C-alpha cells in the first residue's frame, strides 16, 4: 500500500511557540586541501536570517589573506535582488568583479537574470575583463503559465553591432493537464528571424556546435511518477529528430525510485539497454544502496556500488563507494560526517583508496539543520564548520478545522498529494522556512491536490491551503 500520513489539523496554542525552533547557518567553514588547512569561508546574515556576505580567505604561512568576497541583497519578499563578487586586484585591493541582478513577477517567480562585469569604475556588459572560462554577459528571461509552469527560458547576449541584447538560446516546454512536463526543447538557436534547431554531427553523438538542440519527451504513471525520458538530437541531413538516449524508471509503493535504465539506439534505431542504476531504501525512505551496472547483449556487469549509513535522526554518517574490478568489489571513495547536538555537520571528510585510504580533494558538501539544509559544493578532502543561530524561520499558525486531510507521501522526493475530499480549495501556496513563496506546479483535481516539489532543494516547507472554512498550513519534508 501507498505510505499515507493521516494528519488531523489541530490548533497551535501560540505562534511564538512555533517560532522558537532553532535554526542555524554556517558561520565559518574551514577548508582542507590534501590534509592542509588552506582556506576559510566566513558568512554574515541580516536580521531575517538571509545570507548577505561570504568572505573567502587563503592561508599563507599561518596568515589569512583576503581572496574574494560575495555580497547578496534582497527585496521585502526575501527574493534575491543581486549577487556581487569582489576580488583582489594586483595591488591587493578588493574591487568589484561581476554581479548578477534579478527581477520577479507578482508571484515572486524569477523573471530575469542579468550578468554584468566591472570595468573602468562602472558595471558594463560591453567591454569586459574576465577569465576565458567564465561566462559572457547575458540576460535570461523566464515566462510561466497560470499554473507556475515554466514555458520558456530565453538567453540573450550583448550585440556590439546593435548595442543591445540579442536572442541567443531558447528553451521551450509543454505540460499535460496535471502539470507534468511533457516536452522540452532545449538550446534552440536564434538565426535573426526565428528559433532553429542546432544539429548534432551526422552519424555521431558529438555535437557540431557547443550547444546543440536537444528534445526531451516524458511519460508518467497514474501517480505522476516519471516513467520514461527520451532525448533526441537534430539530424541536419535527415532534417528530423533522432534518438540520443532514453531513460526508463521504476518506483516502489512509496514513490521511491527503484531503477533507472539507459537505452541507446543501435542498428535500425532500435533501443537497447546499456546501463542501469538500482536503489534500496531504509524505513525513512533514505537511500541505503546505489548500484550501477553496464548491460551488453543482456549480460549485466556491475561497475559502481555506494552504501550509506545514517544516525538516529537520519542524518547521513558515511558513504562508501566501491568499484567492480577483477570480479570483486574494491574500495574507491569514503565520505564521513559528524554532527553536533543540533543536527549540524561539524566535520566532513573524504578519502580515496590508493592501496590505503588517502586524503585527496574531491567534490563534496555538508548538511545541517537535521538534513533540512545543504551547503554549496566544495572541492577538498575535509571541512570543519561552526554555526550561528539565526532568526527562527517564519511560521504561519495552523488553524482549527474539523475535517481530516490526507497528506502523502511525507517526506516526499518529488510529489505531494493532498486528499481534500469534498472541501473546496480556493488557493494553494508553498513556502520555505524563511517565508518565501516557492514556484511549484499545482494541480487541483476533483478530490485531491497534486504539488510537484521535485525541483525544490531538500528541506522543510509549509503548504498553505485557503479553504471555504479557513486557512490550513502543514509542514512537509522534501528529501
C-alpha positions as CSV (number, residue, x, y, z in Angstrom):
1,X,0.0,0.0,0.0
2,X,1.0,3.6,-0.5
3,X,2.5,5.1,2.6
4,X,-0.1,7.6,3.8
5,X,0.2,10.0,6.6
6,X,-3.1,10.8,8.3
7,X,-3.0,14.3,9.7
8,X,-5.6,15.9,11.8
9,X,-5.5,19.6,11.7
10,X,-5.0,21.0,15.2
11,X,-4.8,24.4,16.7
12,X,-1.3,25.5,17.7
13,X,-1.6,27.3,21.0
14,X,0.6,30.2,20.1
15,X,2.6,31.4,17.2
16,X,5.5,32.3,19.3
17,X,5.8,28.7,20.5
18,X,6.0,27.5,16.9
19,X,8.6,30.1,16.0
20,X,11.0,29.1,18.8
21,X,12.5,26.2,16.9
22,X,16.2,26.8,16.5
23,X,17.6,27.4,13.0
24,X,21.3,27.5,12.2
25,X,23.5,28.7,9.3
26,X,27.3,28.3,8.8
27,X,29.4,30.9,10.4
28,X,32.9,29.8,9.5
29,X,33.9,26.9,7.1
30,X,37.5,25.8,7.4
31,X,38.5,24.0,4.2
32,X,41.3,21.4,4.0
33,X,43.1,20.6,0.7
34,X,45.2,17.4,0.8
35,X,45.0,17.5,4.7
36,X,46.3,21.0,4.9
37,X,44.1,23.9,6.2
38,X,44.3,26.3,3.3
39,X,41.1,28.2,3.1
40,X,38.2,29.5,5.2
41,X,34.8,31.0,4.4
42,X,33.2,33.5,6.8
43,X,29.5,34.3,6.4
44,X,27.2,37.1,7.5
45,X,23.4,37.3,7.8
46,X,20.8,40.0,8.1
47,X,18.1,40.2,10.8
48,X,15.8,37.9,8.7
49,X,18.4,35.2,8.6
50,X,19.2,35.8,5.0
51,X,22.8,35.3,3.8
52,X,24.3,38.7,3.0
53,X,28.0,38.1,2.8
54,X,30.7,35.5,2.3
55,X,34.4,36.2,2.7
56,X,37.0,33.7,1.3
57,X,40.4,33.8,2.8
58,X,43.5,31.9,1.8
59,X,46.1,30.7,4.3
60,X,49.7,31.7,3.7
61,X,52.4,31.0,6.3
62,X,49.8,31.0,9.1
63,X,48.4,34.3,7.9
64,X,44.9,34.6,6.5
65,X,44.8,36.7,3.3
66,X,41.5,38.0,1.8
67,X,40.9,36.4,-1.6
68,X,37.3,37.1,-2.5
69,X,34.0,38.3,-1.1
70,X,30.4,37.8,-2.2
71,X,27.6,40.1,-1.3
72,X,23.8,39.5,-1.5
73,X,20.8,41.8,-1.4
74,X,17.1,41.1,-1.1
75,X,13.7,42.7,-1.6
76,X,11.0,42.9,1.1
77,X,9.7,39.5,0.0
78,X,13.1,37.9,0.6
79,X,13.7,37.5,-3.1
80,X,17.4,37.8,-4.1
81,X,17.9,41.1,-5.9
82,X,21.7,40.9,-6.5
83,X,24.8,38.8,-6.0
84,X,28.1,40.6,-6.3
85,X,31.6,39.1,-6.5
86,X,34.5,41.2,-5.4
87,X,38.1,40.1,-5.8
88,X,41.7,41.2,-5.0
89,X,43.4,43.2,-7.7
90,X,47.1,43.4,-8.5
91,X,47.8,45.7,-5.6
92,X,45.8,43.8,-3.0
93,X,42.7,45.9,-3.0
94,X,39.2,44.3,-3.0
95,X,37.3,45.6,-6.0
96,X,34.1,44.8,-7.8
97,X,34.4,41.9,-10.4
98,X,31.0,40.8,-11.6
99,X,27.4,40.7,-10.4
100,X,24.0,39.1,-11.1
101,X,20.8,41.1,-11.0
102,X,17.3,39.5,-10.6
103,X,13.7,40.6,-11.1
104,X,10.5,38.9,-10.1
105,X,6.8,38.8,-11.1
106,X,3.9,39.4,-8.7
107,X,4.0,35.8,-7.7
108,X,7.7,36.1,-6.6
109,X,8.9,34.0,-9.5
110,X,12.1,34.9,-11.1
111,X,11.6,36.7,-14.4
112,X,15.1,38.0,-15.4
113,X,18.7,37.4,-14.5
114,X,21.5,39.7,-15.8
115,X,25.2,39.1,-15.6
116,X,27.4,42.2,-15.7
117,X,31.2,42.8,-15.2
118,X,33.0,45.7,-13.6
119,X,35.2,47.7,-15.9
120,X,36.7,51.2,-15.5
121,X,34.7,52.1,-12.4
122,X,31.3,51.0,-13.8
123,X,29.2,48.0,-14.4
124,X,29.1,47.0,-18.1
125,X,28.1,44.3,-20.5
126,X,30.0,45.6,-23.5
127,X,33.8,45.7,-22.9
128,X,34.6,43.2,-20.1
129,X,37.6,41.7,-18.5
130,X,37.2,38.2,-17.4
131,X,38.8,34.7,-17.2
132,X,38.5,32.7,-20.5
133,X,36.4,30.0,-18.8
134,X,33.9,32.5,-17.4
135,X,30.6,33.3,-19.0
136,X,30.0,36.3,-21.2
137,X,27.5,38.9,-20.0
138,X,23.9,37.7,-20.6
139,X,20.3,38.2,-19.8
140,X,18.0,35.3,-19.1
141,X,14.2,35.7,-19.4
142,X,11.6,33.3,-18.0
143,X,7.9,33.1,-18.7
144,X,5.3,30.9,-17.0
145,X,1.7,29.8,-17.4
146,X,-1.1,30.4,-14.9
147,X,-0.1,27.2,-13.0
148,X,3.5,28.4,-12.5
149,X,4.9,26.0,-15.1
150,X,7.9,27.3,-16.9
151,X,7.0,27.9,-20.6
152,X,10.2,29.5,-22.0
153,X,13.7,30.4,-21.0
154,X,15.4,32.8,-23.4
155,X,19.1,33.7,-23.1
156,X,20.3,36.9,-24.7
157,X,23.8,38.2,-25.3
158,X,25.1,41.7,-25.9
159,X,25.4,42.7,-29.5
160,X,28.2,45.2,-30.2
161,X,26.7,45.9,-33.6
162,X,23.2,46.9,-32.4
163,X,24.4,48.0,-28.9
164,X,21.6,45.9,-27.4
165,X,20.6,42.5,-26.2
166,X,20.1,39.9,-29.0
167,X,18.4,36.4,-28.7
168,X,20.9,33.6,-28.4
169,X,19.5,30.4,-27.0
170,X,15.9,29.4,-26.2
171,X,14.3,26.5,-24.2
172,X,10.6,25.8,-24.5
173,X,8.3,23.5,-22.5
174,X,4.8,21.9,-22.7
175,X,2.8,20.2,-20.0
176,X,-0.2,17.9,-19.6
177,X,-3.4,18.7,-17.7
178,X,-1.9,17.6,-14.4
179,X,1.1,19.8,-14.8
180,X,3.6,17.1,-15.7
181,X,6.4,18.2,-18.1
182,X,5.6,16.6,-21.5
183,X,8.3,18.0,-23.8
184,X,11.2,20.3,-23.5
185,X,13.2,21.6,-26.5
186,X,16.5,22.9,-25.1
187,X,19.0,25.2,-26.7
188,X,17.4,26.3,-29.9
189,X,19.4,29.0,-31.7
190,X,18.3,32.3,-33.0
191,X,19.1,33.0,-36.7
192,X,17.9,36.6,-36.6
193,X,14.3,35.8,-37.5
194,X,13.3,32.6,-35.7
195,X,14.3,29.9,-33.4
196,X,16.1,27.0,-35.2
197,X,17.4,23.5,-34.2
198,X,21.2,23.3,-33.8
199,X,22.3,19.9,-35.1
200,X,24.5,17.1,-33.9
201,X,27.1,15.8,-36.3
202,X,25.8,13.2,-38.7
203,X,26.4,9.7,-37.5
204,X,27.9,10.8,-34.2
205,X,26.6,11.8,-30.8
206,X,29.2,14.6,-30.8
207,X,27.6,18.0,-31.2
208,X,28.5,20.1,-34.2
209,X,28.1,23.2,-32.0
210,X,28.9,23.7,-28.3
211,X,25.2,24.0,-27.6
212,X,23.3,21.5,-29.8
213,X,19.5,21.4,-29.5
214,X,18.1,18.5,-27.5
215,X,14.4,17.5,-27.5
216,X,13.1,15.8,-24.3
217,X,9.9,13.8,-24.1
218,X,8.4,12.4,-20.9
219,X,5.7,9.9,-19.9
220,X,4.2,9.2,-16.4
221,X,2.3,6.6,-14.5
222,X,-1.0,7.1,-12.7
223,X,0.8,8.5,-9.7
224,X,2.6,11.1,-11.9
225,X,5.9,9.4,-11.4
226,X,8.1,9.9,-14.5
227,X,8.4,6.5,-16.3
228,X,10.4,7.5,-19.4
229,X,12.6,10.3,-20.5
230,X,13.7,10.2,-24.2
231,X,16.3,12.6,-25.6
232,X,16.6,13.4,-29.3
233,X,19.3,15.2,-31.3
234,X,18.5,17.0,-34.6
235,X,20.0,15.5,-37.7
236,X,20.5,18.2,-40.3
237,X,20.8,15.7,-43.1
238,X,17.6,14.0,-42.4
239,X,16.0,17.2,-41.1
240,X,14.5,15.3,-38.3
241,X,14.9,14.2,-34.7
242,X,16.9,11.1,-34.0
243,X,17.3,9.1,-30.8
244,X,20.1,10.1,-28.5
245,X,19.2,8.2,-25.3
246,X,16.2,7.1,-23.3
247,X,15.9,6.6,-19.5
248,X,13.3,4.1,-18.1
249,X,12.4,4.4,-14.4
250,X,10.6,2.2,-11.9
251,X,9.2,3.0,-8.4
252,X,8.1,1.3,-5.2
253,X,4.8,1.9,-3.5
254,X,6.3,4.9,-1.6
255,X,7.2,6.5,-5.0
256,X,10.9,5.9,-4.3
257,X,12.9,5.5,-7.5
258,X,13.9,1.8,-7.7
259,X,15.8,1.7,-11.0
260,X,16.8,3.9,-13.9
261,X,17.8,2.1,-17.1
262,X,19.6,3.8,-20.0
263,X,18.5,2.7,-23.5
264,X,20.6,3.7,-26.5
265,X,19.9,3.3,-30.2
266,X,21.8,0.7,-32.2
267,X,21.0,-0.8,-35.6
268,X,17.8,0.5,-37.2
269,X,17.3,2.9,-34.3
270,X,16.3,0.0,-32.1
271,X,16.7,0.9,-28.4
272,X,18.8,-1.5,-26.4
273,X,19.6,-1.5,-22.7
274,X,23.1,-0.3,-22.0
275,X,23.2,0.9,-18.3
276,X,21.2,0.6,-15.1
277,X,21.2,2.1,-11.7
278,X,19.2,0.5,-8.8
279,X,18.4,1.7,-5.3
280,X,17.3,0.4,-1.9
281,X,15.9,2.5,1.0
282,X,15.5,2.5,4.7
283,X,12.3,3.0,6.7
284,X,12.7,6.8,6.4
285,X,12.9,6.5,2.6
286,X,16.5,7.5,2.6
287,X,18.8,5.8,0.0
288,X,20.7,2.9,1.5
289,X,22.4,1.5,-1.6
290,X,23.1,2.7,-5.1
291,X,24.3,0.1,-7.7
292,X,25.5,0.9,-11.2
293,X,25.9,-1.7,-14.0
294,X,26.5,-1.9,-17.7
295,X,24.4,-4.1,-20.0
296,X,25.6,-5.7,-23.2
297,X,23.6,-8.4,-25.0
298,X,21.6,-9.0,-21.9
299,X,24.7,-9.5,-19.8
300,X,24.7,-7.3,-16.7
301,X,28.1,-6.3,-15.3
302,X,28.3,-4.3,-12.1
303,X,30.6,-1.2,-12.1
304,X,29.9,1.0,-9.0
305,X,28.4,0.4,-5.6
306,X,27.5,3.0,-3.0
307,X,26.4,2.2,0.6
308,X,25.1,4.8,3.0
309,X,24.6,4.9,6.8
310,X,22.6,7.3,9.0
311,X,22.3,8.4,12.6
312,X,19.1,8.2,14.7
313,X,17.9,11.5,13.2
314,X,18.5,10.1,9.7
315,X,21.5,12.4,9.1
316,X,24.0,10.7,6.7
317,X,27.0,9.4,8.6
318,X,29.0,7.7,5.9
319,X,29.1,6.8,2.2
320,X,31.4,4.1,0.9
321,X,31.9,3.9,-2.9
322,X,33.3,0.7,-4.4
323,X,34.3,-0.3,-8.0
324,X,33.9,-3.7,-9.6
325,X,37.4,-4.8,-10.6
326,X,38.8,-8.3,-11.3
327,X,35.4,-9.8,-10.4
328,X,35.3,-8.3,-6.9
329,X,34.3,-5.0,-5.2
330,X,37.3,-2.8,-4.4
331,X,37.2,0.4,-2.3
332,X,37.2,3.6,-4.2
333,X,36.0,6.6,-2.0
334,X,34.8,7.0,1.5
335,X,32.9,10.0,3.0
336,X,32.1,10.6,6.7
337,X,30.2,13.3,8.6
338,X,29.9,14.1,12.3
339,X,27.2,16.2,13.9
340,X,26.6,18.4,16.9
341,X,23.6,18.2,19.2
342,X,21.6,20.5,16.9
343,X,22.0,18.1,13.9
344,X,24.6,20.3,12.2
345,X,27.6,18.7,10.5
346,X,30.7,19.8,12.3
347,X,33.3,17.8,10.3
348,X,33.0,16.2,6.9
349,X,35.8,14.2,5.3
350,X,36.6,12.4,2.1
351,X,39.3,9.8,1.3
352,X,40.4,8.0,-1.8
353,X,41.7,4.4,-1.9
354,X,45.2,4.1,-3.2
355,X,46.2,0.8,-1.7
356,X,45.2,2.5,1.6
357,X,43.0,5.4,2.4
358,X,44.5,8.8,1.4
359,X,43.3,12.3,1.8
360,X,42.6,13.7,-1.7
361,X,40.5,16.5,-2.9
362,X,37.0,15.6,-4.3
363,X,33.7,17.2,-4.8
364,X,31.7,17.2,-1.5
365,X,29.2,19.1,0.6
366,X,27.8,19.0,4.1
367,X,24.3,19.2,5.6
368,X,22.9,20.8,8.7
369,X,19.6,21.6,10.5
370,X,19.0,17.8,10.7
371,X,19.3,17.3,6.9
372,X,17.0,20.2,6.1
373,X,19.8,22.4,4.7
374,X,22.7,21.6,2.4
375,X,25.9,23.6,1.7
376,X,27.2,24.8,-1.6
377,X,29.6,22.4,-3.2
378,X,33.3,22.2,-2.3
379,X,36.4,20.6,-3.7
380,X,38.5,19.5,-0.8
381,X,39.1,16.5,1.4
382,X,37.9,17.9,4.8
383,X,35.8,20.7,6.1
384,X,35.2,21.9,9.7
385,X,32.1,24.1,10.3
386,X,30.9,26.3,13.1
387,X,27.4,27.7,13.1
388,X,25.5,30.8,14.2
389,X,21.9,30.8,15.3
390,X,19.8,33.0,13.0
391,X,16.3,34.3,13.2
392,X,13.8,31.4,13.5
393,X,12.0,30.6,10.3
394,X,8.8,32.4,9.6
395,X,5.9,30.3,10.5
396,X,2.2,30.6,9.9
397,X,0.0,29.2,12.7
398,X,-2.3,26.3,11.9
399,X,-6.0,27.0,12.2
400,X,-8.6,24.6,13.5
401,X,-10.6,22.5,11.0
402,X,-12.9,19.6,11.7
403,X,-12.1,17.6,8.5
404,X,-9.2,15.2,8.4
405,X,-6.9,15.6,5.5
406,X,-4.5,13.0,3.9
407,X,-1.0,14.2,3.0
408,X,1.2,11.7,1.3
409,X,3.9,10.8,0.8
410,X,5.6,12.9,3.6
411,X,8.6,13.0,3.4
412,X,8.5,13.2,-0.4
413,X,11.1,13.2,-3.1
414,X,9.1,14.7,-5.9
415,X,5.3,14.9,-5.4
416,X,2.9,15.7,-2.5
417,X,-0.7,14.7,-2.8
418,X,-3.4,16.1,-0.6
419,X,-6.8,14.3,-0.4
420,X,-9.2,17.1,0.2
421,X,-12.4,15.1,-0.1
422,X,-15.4,17.5,-0.6
423,X,-13.6,20.5,0.8
424,X,-13.3,23.4,-1.7
425,X,-9.8,24.8,-2.0
426,X,-9.6,28.4,-3.2
427,X,-5.8,28.8,-3.2
428,X,-2.6,26.8,-2.6
429,X,0.8,28.1,-1.8
430,X,4.1,26.6,-0.7
431,X,6.7,28.4,1.4
432,X,10.2,27.8,2.6
433,X,11.3,28.2,6.2
434,X,12.1,31.9,5.6
435,X,8.5,32.6,4.4
436,X,9.4,32.9,0.7
437,X,6.8,31.5,-1.7
438,X,8.1,28.8,-3.9
439,X,7.3,28.2,-7.6
440,X,5.6,24.8,-7.8
441,X,3.3,23.0,-10.2
442,X,0.0,22.7,-8.5
443,X,-2.8,20.6,-10.0
444,X,-6.3,20.9,-8.3
445,X,-8.1,17.7,-9.2
446,X,-11.7,16.8,-8.3
447,X,-10.8,15.1,-5.0
448,X,-7.1,15.8,-4.5
449,X,-4.4,18.3,-5.0
450,X,-1.0,17.4,-6.5
451,X,2.0,19.5,-5.8
452,X,5.3,18.9,-7.7
453,X,8.2,19.8,-5.4
454,X,10.9,17.8,-7.3
455,X,12.7,21.0,-8.3
456,X,13.0,22.3,-4.7
457,X,16.1,21.8,-2.6
458,X,15.8,19.2,0.2
459,X,14.4,20.7,3.4
460,X,11.3,21.7,5.2
461,X,8.4,23.5,3.5
462,X,4.9,24.7,4.5
463,X,1.9,24.2,2.3
464,X,-0.9,26.7,2.9
465,X,-4.4,25.9,1.8
466,X,-7.1,28.6,1.6
467,X,-10.4,26.8,2.0
468,X,-14.0,27.6,2.3
469,X,-13.7,27.0,6.1
470,X,-10.4,28.8,6.8
471,X,-6.7,28.6,6.2
472,X,-4.6,25.5,6.8
473,X,-0.8,25.3,6.9
474,X,1.0,22.0,7.1
475,X,4.7,21.1,7.3
476,X,6.2,18.8,4.7
477,X,9.7,17.4,4.2
478,X,11.3,17.4,0.8
479,X,14.1,14.8,0.6
